[in-house]
Amino acid sequence: EQLMEEKKMKTIKFMVEYGAWPLWILDKDGFVIDTKMPEEWSDNKVLEGTLNKIQSLYESEFVNDGREFRFVGFKAPKEYDDYVELIKSARSQILKNLPSDWTFIDEVNDGK
């Protein structure tokens, strides 16, 4: 049983934050190793594209012009709806591709 716990070292956290990629790779102690696509998924261009769109839409909710940084939200309800659909799609793709010995932490609030 301890051997199985030892093998389950890779953790993927799905989380949006300004200026950071939405996938976080954590070590066994929960510390961030990097925010990028895991090497094992480097050829998954569909997931990569979905995550890029999520990050772009998320960051469009902020003003960051060098003088001020503030949250302004989505400009239209359709932008929010698109964002929610992208979140659902990414979550589904992540879970579909997640190896059984990896841990998944979902910290994305899709408002539902």
N, CA, C and O atoms as a GROMACS GRO file, in nm:
protein
  448
    1GLU      N    1   0.083  -0.121   0.000
    1GLU     CA    2   0.000   0.000   0.000
    1GLU      C    3   0.087   0.126   0.000
    1GLU      O    4   0.056   0.223  -0.069
    2GLN      N    5   0.195   0.124   0.076
    2GLN     CA    6   0.284   0.240   0.079
    2GLN      C    7   0.351   0.260  -0.057
    2GLN      O    8   0.375   0.374  -0.098
    3LEU      N    9   0.381   0.150  -0.126
    3LEU     CA   10   0.442   0.160  -0.258
    3LEU      C   11   0.348   0.233  -0.354
    3LEU      O   12   0.393   0.316  -0.433
    4MET      N   13   0.220   0.202  -0.348
    4MET     CA   14   0.122   0.270  -0.433
    4MET      C   15   0.117   0.419  -0.400
    4MET      O   16   0.107   0.503  -0.489
    5GLU      N   17   0.124   0.451  -0.271
    5GLU     CA   18   0.123   0.591  -0.228
    5GLU      C   19   0.249   0.662  -0.275
    5GLU      O   20   0.244   0.780  -0.312
    6GLU      N   21   0.361   0.593  -0.275
    6GLU     CA   22   0.487   0.651  -0.322
    6GLU      C   23   0.479   0.684  -0.471
    6GLU      O   24   0.530   0.786  -0.515
    7LYS      N   25   0.414   0.595  -0.548
    7LYS     CA   26   0.405   0.616  -0.693
    7LYS      C   27   0.313   0.732  -0.728
    7LYS      O   28   0.331   0.796  -0.832
    8LYS      N   29   0.215   0.761  -0.643
    8LYS     CA   30   0.116   0.865  -0.672
    8LYS      C   31   0.175   1.001  -0.636
    8LYS      O   32   0.127   1.069  -0.545
    9MET      N   33   0.279   1.039  -0.708
    9MET     CA   34   0.350   1.161  -0.675
    9MET      C   35   0.309   1.279  -0.761
    9MET      O   36   0.323   1.394  -0.718
   10LYS      N   37   0.259   1.257  -0.881
   10LYS     CA   38   0.227   1.368  -0.968
   10LYS      C   39   0.085   1.417  -0.939
   10LYS      O   40  -0.011   1.340  -0.942
   11THR      N   41   0.076   1.544  -0.912
   11THR     CA   42  -0.054   1.606  -0.887
   11THR      C   43  -0.072   1.721  -0.986
   11THR      O   44   0.017   1.803  -1.004
   12ILE      N   45  -0.189   1.725  -1.048
   12ILE     CA   46  -0.226   1.831  -1.140
   12ILE      C   47  -0.337   1.912  -1.075
   12ILE      O   48  -0.439   1.858  -1.035
   13LYS      N   49  -0.315   2.043  -1.065
   13LYS     CA   50  -0.417   2.132  -1.011
   13LYS      C   51  -0.469   2.218  -1.126
   13LYS      O   52  -0.392   2.278  -1.201
   14PHE      N   53  -0.601   2.224  -1.138
   14PHE     CA   54  -0.668   2.306  -1.238
   14PHE      C   55  -0.714   2.432  -1.165
   14PHE      O   56  -0.805   2.426  -1.082
   15MET      N   57  -0.650   2.546  -1.197
   15MET     CA   58  -0.678   2.669  -1.124
   15MET      C   59  -0.644   2.789  -1.213
   15MET      O   60  -0.538   2.792  -1.276
   16VAL      N   61  -0.733   2.887  -1.217
   16VAL     CA   62  -0.703   3.008  -1.293
   16VAL      C   63  -0.656   3.118  -1.199
   16VAL      O   64  -0.712   3.140  -1.092
   17GLU      N   65  -0.551   3.187  -1.244
   17GLU     CA   66  -0.495   3.298  -1.170
   17GLU      C   67  -0.431   3.391  -1.271
   17GLU      O   68  -0.372   3.346  -1.369
   18TYR      N   69  -0.442   3.519  -1.248
   18TYR     CA   70  -0.388   3.616  -1.343
   18TYR      C   71  -0.238   3.592  -1.363
   18TYR      O   72  -0.162   3.582  -1.267
   19GLY      N   73  -0.197   3.581  -1.489
   19GLY     CA   74  -0.055   3.567  -1.522
   19GLY      C   75   0.002   3.427  -1.509
   19GLY      O   76   0.122   3.408  -1.524
   20ALA      N   77  -0.083   3.328  -1.481
   20ALA     CA   78  -0.034   3.191  -1.465
   20ALA      C   79  -0.114   3.095  -1.553
   20ALA      O   80  -0.234   3.116  -1.575
   21TRP      N   81  -0.050   2.994  -1.602
   21TRP     CA   82  -0.114   2.889  -1.682
   21TRP      C   83  -0.215   2.815  -1.594
   21TRP      O   84  -0.189   2.795  -1.476
   22PRO      N   85  -0.330   2.772  -1.649
   22PRO     CA   86  -0.435   2.709  -1.567
   22PRO      C   87  -0.405   2.568  -1.515
   22PRO      O   88  -0.480   2.517  -1.432
   23LEU      N   89  -0.298   2.505  -1.561
   23LEU     CA   90  -0.260   2.374  -1.507
   23LEU      C   91  -0.134   2.390  -1.423
   23LEU      O   92  -0.033   2.442  -1.470
   24TRP      N   93  -0.142   2.345  -1.301
   24TRP     CA   94  -0.030   2.355  -1.207
   24TRP      C   95   0.019   2.214  -1.177
   24TRP      O   96  -0.060   2.126  -1.142
   25ILE      N   97   0.148   2.193  -1.190
   25ILE     CA   98   0.208   2.065  -1.156
   25ILE      C   99   0.267   2.079  -1.016
   25ILE      O  100   0.350   2.166  -0.991
   26LEU      N  101   0.222   1.992  -0.927
   26LEU     CA  102   0.266   1.998  -0.787
   26LEU      C  103   0.351   1.877  -0.753
   26LEU      O  104   0.334   1.769  -0.810
   27ASP      N  105   0.443   1.896  -0.658
   27ASP     CA  106   0.521   1.782  -0.610
   27ASP      C  107   0.441   1.708  -0.503
   27ASP      O  108   0.328   1.746  -0.471
   28LYS      N  109   0.500   1.602  -0.449
   28LYS     CA  110   0.427   1.518  -0.352
   28LYS      C  111   0.391   1.592  -0.223
   28LYS      O  112   0.304   1.547  -0.148
   29ASP      N  113   0.456   1.706  -0.197
   29ASP     CA  114   0.426   1.784  -0.078
   29ASP      C  115   0.331   1.900  -0.107
   29ASP      O  116   0.300   1.979  -0.018
   30GLY      N  117   0.285   1.910  -0.232
   30GLY     CA  118   0.189   2.014  -0.268
   30GLY      C  119   0.250   2.145  -0.312
   30GLY      O  120   0.179   2.244  -0.330
   31PHE      N  121   0.382   2.147  -0.331
   31PHE     CA  122   0.448   2.269  -0.376
   31PHE      C  123   0.447   2.274  -0.529
   31PHE      O  124   0.457   2.170  -0.595
   32VAL      N  125   0.437   2.393  -0.583
   32VAL     CA  126   0.431   2.411  -0.728
   32VAL      C  127   0.568   2.381  -0.790
   32VAL      O  128   0.670   2.439  -0.752
   33ILE      N  129   0.567   2.291  -0.886
   33ILE     CA  130   0.687   2.262  -0.964
   33ILE      C  131   0.687   2.356  -1.085
   33ILE      O  132   0.789   2.416  -1.119
   34ASP      N  133   0.570   2.368  -1.150
   34ASP     CA  134   0.559   2.452  -1.269
   34ASP      C  135   0.412   2.472  -1.302
   34ASP      O  136   0.325   2.400  -1.253
   35THR      N  137   0.385   2.571  -1.387
   35THR     CA  138   0.250   2.591  -1.441
   35THR      C  139   0.262   2.577  -1.592
   35THR      O  140   0.296   2.672  -1.663
   36LYS      N  141   0.234   2.456  -1.640
   36LYS     CA  142   0.246   2.425  -1.782
   36LYS      C  143   0.176   2.293  -1.810
   36LYS      O  144   0.126   2.227  -1.718
   37MET      N  145   0.174   2.255  -1.937
   37MET     CA  146   0.124   2.122  -1.973
   37MET      C  147   0.224   2.018  -1.924
   37MET      O  148   0.344   2.037  -1.941
   38PRO      N  149   0.178   1.910  -1.864
   38PRO     CA  150   0.270   1.803  -1.828
   38PRO      C  151   0.336   1.750  -1.956
   38PRO      O  152   0.273   1.746  -2.062
   39GLU      N  153   0.460   1.709  -1.945
   39GLU     CA  154   0.532   1.655  -2.062
   39GLU      C  155   0.454   1.542  -2.128
   39GLU      O  156   0.455   1.528  -2.250
   40GLU      N  157   0.386   1.462  -2.047
   40GLU     CA  158   0.311   1.348  -2.098
   40GLU      C  159   0.196   1.392  -2.190
   40GLU      O  160   0.146   1.312  -2.270
   41TRP      N  161   0.154   1.517  -2.178
   41TRP     CA  162   0.042   1.569  -2.258
   41TRP      C  163   0.088   1.670  -2.362
   41TRP      O  164   0.005   1.741  -2.419
   42SER      N  165   0.217   1.678  -2.388
   42SER     CA  166   0.270   1.783  -2.476
   42SER      C  167   0.213   1.779  -2.618
   42SER      O  168   0.214   1.880  -2.687
   43ASP      N  169   0.164   1.663  -2.661
   43ASP     CA  170   0.108   1.653  -2.796
   43ASP      C  171  -0.044   1.677  -2.798
   43ASP      O  172  -0.106   1.666  -2.904
   44ASN      N  173  -0.103   1.709  -2.684
   44ASN     CA  174  -0.248   1.730  -2.677
   44ASN      C  175  -0.279   1.877  -2.708
   44ASN      O  176  -0.297   1.959  -2.618
   45LYS      N  177  -0.284   1.908  -2.837
   45LYS     CA  178  -0.305   2.046  -2.882
   45LYS      C  179  -0.447   2.095  -2.855
   45LYS      O  180  -0.469   2.215  -2.840
   46VAL      N  181  -0.543   2.003  -2.848
   46VAL     CA  182  -0.682   2.043  -2.819
   46VAL      C  183  -0.692   2.097  -2.677
   46VAL      O  184  -0.747   2.204  -2.654
   47LEU      N  185  -0.639   2.022  -2.581
   47LEU     CA  186  -0.641   2.068  -2.442
   47LEU      C  187  -0.559   2.196  -2.427
   47LEU      O  188  -0.602   2.289  -2.359
   48GLU      N  189  -0.443   2.201  -2.490
   48GLU     CA  190  -0.360   2.320  -2.482
   48GLU      C  191  -0.434   2.444  -2.534
   48GLU      O  192  -0.429   2.551  -2.474
   49GLY      N  193  -0.504   2.428  -2.647
   49GLY     CA  194  -0.581   2.538  -2.704
   49GLY      C  195  -0.695   2.581  -2.613
   49GLY      O  196  -0.720   2.700  -2.597
   50THR      N  197  -0.762   2.485  -2.553
   50THR     CA  198  -0.872   2.515  -2.460
   50THR      C  199  -0.820   2.593  -2.340
   50THR      O  200  -0.881   2.691  -2.298
   51LEU      N  201  -0.707   2.549  -2.285
   51LEU     CA  202  -0.649   2.618  -2.169
   51LEU      C  203  -0.601   2.759  -2.206
   51LEU      O  204  -0.614   2.851  -2.125
   52ASN      N  205  -0.547   2.776  -2.325
   52ASN     CA  206  -0.507   2.910  -2.371
   52ASN      C  207  -0.629   3.003  -2.378
   52ASN      O  208  -0.621   3.119  -2.337
   53LYS      N  209  -0.739   2.952  -2.430
   53LYS     CA  210  -0.862   3.034  -2.440
   53LYS      C  211  -0.914   3.070  -2.302
   53LYS      O  212  -0.957   3.183  -2.278
   54ILE      N  213  -0.911   2.973  -2.210
   54ILE     CA  214  -0.956   2.999  -2.073
   54ILE      C  215  -0.873   3.112  -2.012
   54ILE      O  216  -0.928   3.206  -1.954
   55GLN      N  217  -0.741   3.101  -2.024
   55GLN     CA  218  -0.653   3.202  -1.964
   55GLN      C  219  -0.676   3.338  -2.026
   55GLN      O  220  -0.678   3.439  -1.956
   56SER      N  221  -0.692   3.342  -2.157
   56SER     CA  222  -0.715   3.468  -2.227
   56SER      C  223  -0.847   3.533  -2.182
   56SER      O  224  -0.851   3.652  -2.153
   57LEU      N  225  -0.953   3.453  -2.176
   57LEU     CA  226  -1.082   3.507  -2.130
   57LEU      C  227  -1.074   3.552  -1.984
   57LEU      O  228  -1.125   3.658  -1.949
   58TYR      N  229  -1.010   3.472  -1.899
   58TYR     CA  230  -0.997   3.507  -1.758
   58TYR      C  231  -0.923   3.640  -1.742
   58TYR      O  232  -0.966   3.727  -1.667
   59GLU      N  233  -0.812   3.655  -1.813
   59GLU     CA  234  -0.733   3.777  -1.799
   59GLU      C  235  -0.802   3.898  -1.860
   59GLU      O  236  -0.770   4.012  -1.825
   60SER      N  237  -0.898   3.875  -1.952
   60SER     CA  238  -0.973   3.987  -2.008
   60SER      C  239  -1.067   4.050  -1.904
   60SER      O  240  -1.122   4.158  -1.927
   61GLU      N  241  -1.084   3.983  -1.790
   61GLU     CA  242  -1.168   4.037  -1.683
   61GLU      C  243  -1.095   4.142  -1.598
   61GLU      O  244  -1.154   4.198  -1.506
   62PHE      N  245  -0.971   4.169  -1.630
   62PHE     CA  246  -0.891   4.261  -1.549
   62PHE      C  247  -0.839   4.377  -1.634
   62PHE      O  248  -0.815   4.362  -1.754
   63VAL      N  249  -0.822   4.492  -1.568
   63VAL     CA  250  -0.750   4.603  -1.627
   63VAL      C  251  -0.611   4.598  -1.566
   63VAL      O  252  -0.595   4.593  -1.444
   64ASN      N  253  -0.511   4.598  -1.653
   64ASN     CA  254  -0.372   4.599  -1.606
   64ASN      C  255  -0.293   4.683  -1.705
   64ASN      O  256  -0.234   4.630  -1.799
   65ASP      N  257  -0.293   4.814  -1.684
   65ASP     CA  258  -0.232   4.905  -1.780
   65ASP      C  259  -0.102   4.969  -1.730
   65ASP      O  260  -0.054   5.067  -1.788
   66GLY      N  261  -0.046   4.914  -1.625
   66GLY     CA  262   0.078   4.970  -1.572
   66GLY      C  263   0.054   5.074  -1.463
   66GLY      O  264   0.141   5.098  -1.379
   67ARG      N  265  -0.064   5.133  -1.465
   67ARG     CA  266  -0.098   5.230  -1.360
   67ARG      C  267  -0.196   5.170  -1.260
   67ARG      O  268  -0.192   5.200  -1.141
   68GLU      N  269  -0.283   5.084  -1.311
   68GLU     CA  270  -0.380   5.022  -1.220
   68GLU      C  271  -0.401   4.876  -1.258
   68GLU      O  272  -0.386   4.836  -1.374
   69PHE      N  273  -0.437   4.800  -1.157
   69PHE     CA  274  -0.473   4.660  -1.176
   69PHE      C  275  -0.602   4.640  -1.100
   69PHE      O  276  -0.607   4.655  -0.978
   70ARG      N  277  -0.709   4.606  -1.174
   70ARG     CA  278  -0.837   4.584  -1.107
   70ARG      C  279  -0.924   4.488  -1.186
   70ARG      O  280  -0.910   4.474  -1.308
   71PHE      N  281  -1.013   4.425  -1.116
   71PHE     CA  282  -1.109   4.333  -1.174
   71PHE      C  283  -1.226   4.413  -1.232
   71PHE      O  284  -1.279   4.502  -1.166
   72VAL      N  285  -1.264   4.382  -1.357
   72VAL     CA  286  -1.379   4.448  -1.418
   72VAL      C  287  -1.487   4.350  -1.460
   72VAL      O  288  -1.600   4.390  -1.489
   73GLY      N  289  -1.455   4.222  -1.465
   73GLY     CA  290  -1.553   4.120  -1.503
   73GLY      C  291  -1.566   4.107  -1.654
   73GLY      O  292  -1.502   4.178  -1.731
   74PHE      N  293  -1.652   4.015  -1.694
   74PHE     CA  294  -1.677   3.996  -1.836
   74PHE      C  295  -1.760   4.110  -1.890
   74PHE      O  296  -1.846   4.164  -1.820
   75LYS      N  297  -1.734   4.148  -2.016
   75LYS     CA  298  -1.804   4.260  -2.077
   75LYS      C  299  -1.946   4.223  -2.119
   75LYS      O  300  -2.032   4.310  -2.128
   76ALA      N  301  -1.970   4.094  -2.145
   76ALA     CA  302  -2.102   4.050  -2.192
   76ALA      C  303  -2.132   3.911  -2.137
   76ALA      O  304  -2.040   3.832  -2.113
   77PRO      N  305  -2.260   3.880  -2.116
   77PRO     CA  306  -2.296   3.747  -2.065
   77PRO      C  307  -2.244   3.634  -2.155
   77PRO      O  308  -2.210   3.526  -2.104
   78LYS      N  309  -2.237   3.656  -2.285
   78LYS     CA  310  -2.187   3.552  -2.376
   78LYS      C  311  -2.042   3.516  -2.344
   78LYS      O  312  -2.005   3.399  -2.353
   79GLU      N  313  -1.961   3.615  -2.307
   79GLU     CA  314  -1.821   3.586  -2.270
   79GLU      C  315  -1.816   3.492  -2.149
   79GLU      O  316  -1.736   3.399  -2.144
   80TYR      N  317  -1.904   3.518  -2.052
   80TYR     CA  318  -1.909   3.432  -1.933
   80TYR      C  319  -1.955   3.291  -1.972
   80TYR      O  320  -1.897   3.192  -1.927
   81ASP      N  321  -2.058   3.283  -2.056
   81ASP     CA  322  -2.108   3.152  -2.100
   81ASP      C  323  -2.000   3.075  -2.175
   81ASP      O  324  -1.983   2.955  -2.155
   82ASP      N  325  -1.925   3.145  -2.262
   82ASP     CA  326  -1.815   3.081  -2.335
   82ASP      C  327  -1.709   3.030  -2.238
   82ASP      O  328  -1.656   2.920  -2.254
   83TYR      N  329  -1.679   3.111  -2.137
   83TYR     CA  330  -1.579   3.075  -2.036
   83TYR      C  331  -1.622   2.947  -1.962
   83TYR      O  332  -1.542   2.855  -1.945
   84VAL      N  333  -1.748   2.942  -1.920
   84VAL     CA  334  -1.799   2.826  -1.848
   84VAL      C  335  -1.791   2.700  -1.935
   84VAL      O  336  -1.753   2.593  -1.887
   85GLU      N  337  -1.827   2.712  -2.063
   85GLU     CA  338  -1.819   2.597  -2.154
   85GLU      C  339  -1.676   2.551  -2.172
   85GLU      O  340  -1.650   2.430  -2.178
   86LEU      N  341  -1.582   2.644  -2.182
   86LEU     CA  342  -1.440   2.608  -2.194
   86LEU      C  343  -1.391   2.537  -2.068
   86LEU      O  344  -1.315   2.441  -2.077
   87ILE      N  345  -1.434   2.586  -1.952
   87ILE     CA  346  -1.396   2.521  -1.825
   87ILE      C  347  -1.445   2.378  -1.823
   87ILE      O  348  -1.370   2.286  -1.790
   88LYS      N  349  -1.571   2.358  -1.858
   88LYS     CA  350  -1.628   2.222  -1.860
   88LYS      C  351  -1.554   2.132  -1.958
   88LYS      O  352  -1.526   2.016  -1.927
   89SER      N  353  -1.521   2.186  -2.075
   89SER     CA  354  -1.448   2.110  -2.175
   89SER      C  355  -1.308   2.073  -2.125
   89SER      O  356  -1.266   1.958  -2.138
   90ALA      N  357  -1.237   2.169  -2.068
   90ALA     CA  358  -1.102   2.141  -2.017
   90ALA      C  359  -1.107   2.038  -1.906
   90ALA      O  360  -1.026   1.945  -1.903
   91ARG      N  361  -1.200   2.053  -1.814
   91ARG     CA  362  -1.212   1.959  -1.702
   91ARG      C  363  -1.235   1.818  -1.755
   91ARG      O  364  -1.172   1.723  -1.709
   92SER      N  365  -1.323   1.804  -1.853
   92SER     CA  366  -1.352   1.674  -1.912
   92SER      C  367  -1.229   1.616  -1.980
   92SER      O  368  -1.199   1.497  -1.966
   93GLN      N  369  -1.156   1.701  -2.056
   93GLN     CA  370  -1.035   1.655  -2.124
   93GLN      C  371  -0.927   1.613  -2.024
   93GLN      O  372  -0.858   1.513  -2.044
   94ILE      N  373  -0.913   1.690  -1.916
   94ILE     CA  374  -0.813   1.657  -1.814
   94ILE      C  375  -0.845   1.521  -1.752
   94ILE      O  376  -0.758   1.434  -1.742
   95LEU      N  377  -0.970   1.504  -1.711
   95LEU     CA  378  -1.009   1.379  -1.645
   95LEU      C  379  -0.996   1.260  -1.740
   95LEU      O  380  -0.959   1.150  -1.697
   96LYS      N  381  -1.026   1.281  -1.868
   96LYS     CA  382  -1.014   1.174  -1.967
   96LYS      C  383  -0.868   1.131  -1.986
   96LYS      O  384  -0.841   1.013  -2.009
   97ASN      N  385  -0.777   1.224  -1.976
   97ASN     CA  386  -0.635   1.196  -1.999
   97ASN      C  387  -0.554   1.170  -1.872
   97ASN      O  388  -0.436   1.137  -1.880
   98LEU      N  389  -0.617   1.184  -1.757
   98LEU     CA  390  -0.546   1.172  -1.630
   98LEU      C  391  -0.507   1.027  -1.602
   98LEU      O  392  -0.594   0.941  -1.588
   99PRO      N  393  -0.378   0.998  -1.593
   99PRO     CA  394  -0.337   0.862  -1.557
   99PRO      C  395  -0.388   0.826  -1.417
   99PRO      O  396  -0.404   0.913  -1.331
  100SER      N  397  -0.414   0.699  -1.396
  100SER     CA  398  -0.474   0.654  -1.270
  100SER      C  399  -0.384   0.680  -1.149
  100SER      O  400  -0.433   0.686  -1.036
  101ASP      N  401  -0.254   0.695  -1.172
  101ASP     CA  402  -0.165   0.717  -1.058
  101ASP      C  403  -0.138   0.866  -1.032
  101ASP      O  404  -0.050   0.900  -0.953
  102TRP      N  405  -0.212   0.956  -1.099
  102TRP     CA  406  -0.201   1.099  -1.075
  102TRP      C  407  -0.319   1.145  -0.991
  102TRP      O  408  -0.426   1.085  -0.994
  103THR      N  409  -0.298   1.252  -0.916
  103THR     CA  410  -0.404   1.313  -0.838
  103THR      C  411  -0.449   1.440  -0.909
  103THR      O  412  -0.367   1.513  -0.964
  104PHE      N  413  -0.579   1.465  -0.908
  104PHE     CA  414  -0.635   1.584  -0.971
  104PHE      C  415  -0.704   1.671  -0.867
  104PHE      O  416  -0.789   1.624  -0.791
  105ILE      N  417  -0.666   1.798  -0.864
  105ILE     CA  418  -0.728   1.896  -0.774
  105ILE      C  419  -0.796   2.000  -0.863
  105ILE      O  420  -0.731   2.064  -0.945
  106ASP      N  421  -0.925   2.017  -0.846
  106ASP     CA  422  -1.002   2.111  -0.929
  106ASP      C  423  -1.039   2.232  -0.843
  106ASP      O  424  -1.123   2.221  -0.754
  107GLU      N  425  -0.978   2.347  -0.871
  107GLU     CA  426  -1.007   2.468  -0.797
  107GLU      C  427  -1.065   2.577  -0.886
  107GLU      O  428  -1.055   2.695  -0.855
  108VAL      N  429  -1.127   2.535  -0.998
  108VAL     CA  430  -1.188   2.631  -1.088
  108VAL      C  431  -1.336   2.639  -1.058
  108VAL      O  432  -1.407   2.539  -1.060
  109ASN      N  433  -1.382   2.760  -1.031
  109ASN     CA  434  -1.523   2.783  -1.006
  109ASN      C  435  -1.588   2.823  -1.139
  109ASN      O  436  -1.556   2.927  -1.196
  110ASP      N  437  -1.678   2.738  -1.187
  110ASP     CA  438  -1.744   2.770  -1.313
  110ASP      C  439  -1.884   2.827  -1.290
  110ASP      O  440  -1.965   2.834  -1.382
  111GLY      N  441  -1.910   2.866  -1.166
  111GLY     CA  442  -2.037   2.933  -1.136
  111GLY      C  443  -2.157   2.842  -1.133
  111GLY      O  444  -2.269   2.890  -1.118
  112LYS      N  445  -2.138   2.714  -1.146
  112LYS     CA  446  -2.251   2.621  -1.148
  112LYS      C  447  -2.250   2.534  -1.024
  112LYS      O  448  -2.337   2.449  -1.008
   0.00000   0.00000   0.00000
